[in-house]
Amino acid sequence: MANVELKHCPFCGSNNVLASQFPLDYPNWNVRSFVSCECGAEMHKDGNIKNCKECMSSVINAWNKRKGGK
């Protein structure tokens, strides 16, 4: 979904990481942006359709800036 390269998973080291969004509820247009790995590690941030690009950017930046791990 995003054009930013995701770093490998800090827990298992896999490069099979996915960034995506999905709707949480229709009437309020809330969405969840998330980055997840095949091992089950995940980071997410909830927002509104009006700021979905900022939510996605925020969660990708958080994933890429995490410390420790492999």
C-alpha positions in Angstrom: 0.0 0.0 0.0 2.7 2.5 0.9 5.8 3.3 -1.3 8.1 3.3 1.7 10.4 0.3 2.1 9.7 -1.7 5.3 12.5 -3.0 7.4 12.7 -6.7 8.3 10.8 -8.1 11.3 12.6 -7.3 14.6 11.4 -10.6 16.1 12.0 -13.3 13.5 14.2 -11.4 10.9 11.8 -12.1 8.0 11.5 -9.7 5.1 7.9 -10.9 4.5 6.3 -7.9 6.0 3.0 -6.3 4.9 1.6 -2.8 5.3 -2.1 -2.4 4.8 -5.3 -0.7 5.9 -8.8 -1.8 6.5 -12.1 -0.2 7.5 -13.2 -0.5 11.1 -16.7 0.9 10.8 -18.7 2.4 8.0 -20.8 5.2 9.5 -17.8 6.9 11.1 -15.3 6.0 8.3 -12.6 4.8 10.8 -9.7 2.8 9.5 -6.8 0.7 10.9 -3.4 1.0 9.4 -1.0 -1.8 10.2 2.3 -3.4 9.5 2.5 -7.1 10.2 4.9 -10.1 9.7 4.3 -13.7 9.0 5.4 -14.6 12.5 2.5 -12.6 14.0 4.3 -9.4 15.0 2.1 -6.4 14.3 2.0 -2.6 14.9 -1.2 -0.6 14.2 -2.7 2.8 14.4 -6.4 3.7 14.1 -7.6 6.8 12.4 -10.2 8.3 10.2 -10.5 8.2 6.4 -9.6 11.9 6.4 -6.1 11.1 7.9 -5.5 7.6 6.6 -2.3 8.6 4.8 -0.9 10.1 7.9 -1.8 7.0 9.9 -0.1 4.7 7.4 3.0 6.8 7.4 3.0 6.9 11.2 2.8 3.2 11.6 5.4 2.5 8.9 7.8 5.0 10.6 7.2 3.3 14.0 7.9 -0.1 12.5 11.1 1.1 10.8 12.4 3.0 13.9 12.0 0.2 16.5 15.0 -0.8 18.5 16.5 -4.2 19.2 15.7 -7.4 17.6 17.5 -9.0 14.7 
